[in-house]
């Protein structure tokens, strides 16, 4: 029974340490969030949102076009060439434009 009571005492003490660490982390996060942000921090957060938005937009658009191209290729292979002639430049422009945008932003931010 003595072994049982010690194991019960060690479990609550270790589990009680975790919430206090969590509470300390949450308080630190609240203090950091309440501090006024510098213009550079605000600009950096906006840049990240823009880049993620561009990646999602181009990724979804290219995926939809490629999916339709695959469906056309399976259903009517004789028309697939005509369809891919139309959508292939769109997909290529989207990918290369996104790469140019991301590298241009990186080069522009280092100035």
Helices and strands as residue ranges (DSSP letters): H 2-34, H 39-75, H 77-109
